[in-house]
Amino acid sequence: MPTEIATFAGGCFWCMVSPFEYMTGVEKVVVGFTGGQEADPTYEQVAEGLTEHREAFQITYDPSLCSYEQLLDAFWMLIDPTDDEGQFSDRGYTYLTAIYYHNEEQRVKAELSKDSLDKSGIFDRPIVTDIYPASVFYPAEEQQQDFHKKNPDVYSVYRSESGRDEFLEKSWGKPE
C-alpha cells in the first residue's frame, strides 16, 4: 500500500519527533516549516519571527499499519491545544499549533477529532488548534533533524525546562 503524509505544528518541532518515530507504520518524521510565504526559510529566520511560517513536522506513514486517527490522537496528547499564544516556554506565531490536511478525508477527520476533544471536558478552555489545507513544507536544516538524538543533553534540558512534560502529565497522566 502506498504511504501517506500527515503534517502538524506542535510548538517546538524537536519535541514532536520522538513519539511518532516509534509508532508502528511511521516510516519517517521530518521537521520543517510551513504556512508562510518566504521560500526556503532558515531555522533562524523562522525562530526570529521573520517569516509567517510555523515550526512543523511531516510524517510519512503506511495507513495500513497506522491510521490518520492514531496520528491525530498522539498529536493531541503532545500539545496544549488551548494555548493561542504558543506552546509552553515558546511564545509567538512560530509555535502555534495546527493540523495541515492533505485531502478532504484528513480535513474531516481532523475537524471531528478537534470537536471530540473540545467536547470531552479534558480541558477547561476551548481547543484553539488551527486546521488548514497543507501548503509547501520546507524541511529544516540537517542539524535540526533528529535533534533529540544528535544533542541529547541540550534536548533534555530544553524539554525539562519548557513545561511541556509537566503539562502533559497533568492533562493525560504519567506516561507508561
C-alpha positions in Angstrom: 0.0 0.0 0.0 1.3 3.5 -0.8 2.4 5.8 2.0 0.6 8.9 3.0 1.7 12.2 4.5 0.4 14.0 7.7 1.6 17.5 8.7 1.3 19.1 12.1 2.6 22.1 14.0 3.0 21.5 17.7 5.3 24.2 19.0 9.0 23.3 19.2 9.4 20.7 16.5 12.2 19.0 18.4 9.7 17.8 21.0 7.3 16.3 18.4 9.6 13.8 16.6 10.3 11.0 19.1 6.8 9.9 20.0 5.9 9.5 16.3 9.0 7.8 15.1 8.4 4.8 17.3 4.8 4.3 16.1 4.2 1.2 14.0 3.6 2.2 10.4 5.5 5.6 10.7 8.3 5.5 8.1 9.8 8.9 8.6 9.4 12.2 10.6 10.9 15.3 9.2 10.9 18.7 10.9 10.5 21.9 9.0 8.4 24.9 8.3 5.0 25.6 6.7 2.3 28.2 6.4 4.4 31.2 5.4 5.2 33.0 2.1 9.0 33.0 2.3 10.6 30.3 0.1 13.2 28.1 1.8 13.2 29.8 5.2 16.0 29.1 7.6 15.6 28.0 11.2 17.0 31.4 12.4 14.5 33.3 10.2 11.6 31.3 11.5 12.7 31.4 15.1 13.2 35.1 15.0 9.6 35.6 13.6 10.9 37.0 10.3 8.5 34.7 8.3 4.9 33.7 8.7 5.9 30.0 9.0 5.3 27.7 11.9 7.7 25.1 13.1 6.1 21.9 11.9 6.7 18.3 11.2 5.7 15.9 8.4 5.1 12.2 8.9 5.3 9.7 6.2 3.2 6.6 7.2 1.7 3.4 6.0 -2.1 3.8 6.5 -2.5 0.0 6.6 -0.4 0.0 9.8 -1.1 3.3 11.3 -4.3 5.3 10.8 -4.6 9.1 10.5 -6.8 9.0 13.6 -4.0 7.4 15.5 -1.7 10.2 14.5 -4.3 12.8 15.5 -4.7 11.1 18.9 -1.0 11.2 19.5 -0.7 14.8 18.3 -3.4 16.0 20.8 -1.6 14.3 23.6 1.7 16.1 22.9 0.5 19.7 22.9 -1.6 22.2 24.8 -4.4 22.7 22.3 -5.9 25.5 24.3 -2.9 27.9 24.1 -3.4 30.6 21.5 -0.1 32.3 22.1 2.5 29.5 21.5 3.4 26.3 23.3 4.8 26.1 26.8 8.0 28.3 27.0 8.0 29.0 23.3 5.8 32.0 22.6 4.6 33.6 19.3 3.1 32.7 16.0 6.0 30.4 15.1 5.0 28.0 17.9 1.2 27.9 17.4 -0.4 24.5 16.9 -2.0 23.4 13.7 -3.1 20.5 11.7 -2.4 20.7 7.9 -4.7 18.4 5.9 -3.6 16.9 2.6 -7.0 15.8 1.4 -10.7 16.1 2.2 -10.7 12.9 4.3 -7.9 14.2 6.5 -9.8 17.5 6.9 -13.0 15.8 8.0 -11.1 13.5 10.4 -9.1 16.5 11.9 -12.3 18.5 12.4 -14.1 15.6 14.0 -11.1 14.9 16.3 -10.9 18.5 17.3 -14.6 18.7 18.0 -14.5 15.5 20.0 -11.6 16.7 22.1 -13.3 20.1 22.7 -16.4 18.3 24.0 -14.5 15.8 26.1 -14.1 18.1 29.1 -10.4 17.2 29.4 -9.6 20.9 29.1 -11.5 23.8 30.7 -10.7 26.2 27.9 -11.7 25.8 24.2 -9.5 24.0 21.7 -7.8 26.6 19.5 -5.6 24.5 17.3 -6.0 25.6 13.7 -6.9 23.3 10.8 -5.5 24.4 7.4 -5.0 22.9 4.0 -1.4 21.8 3.6 0.9 24.1 1.8 4.5 23.9 0.9 6.6 22.2 3.6 10.2 23.2 3.8 12.4 20.7 5.6 14.6 22.4 8.3 18.4 22.2 8.0 20.1 18.9 8.7 21.2 19.9 12.2 17.6 20.3 13.2 16.6 16.8 12.1 16.7 14.2 14.9 17.9 16.9 17.3 16.9 14.8 20.3 19.4 12.1 19.1 22.2 14.4 17.9 22.1 16.6 21.0 20.6 14.6 23.8 21.9 16.7 26.7 20.7 20.0 25.2 17.4 18.5 24.2 16.9 17.0 27.7 17.5 20.3 29.4 15.3 22.2 27.0 12.5 19.6 27.3 12.6 19.6 31.1 12.6 23.4 31.4 9.9 24.0 28.8 7.0 23.0 30.9 5.7 20.6 28.3 6.1 17.3 30.2 4.6 18.8 33.4 1.5 20.0 31.4 1.1 16.7 29.6 1.4 14.6 32.8 -1.2 16.9 34.4 -3.5 16.6 31.5 -3.1 13.0 30.5 -1.3 11.2 33.4 2.2 9.9 33.7 3.3 8.1 30.5 4.0 4.3 30.9 
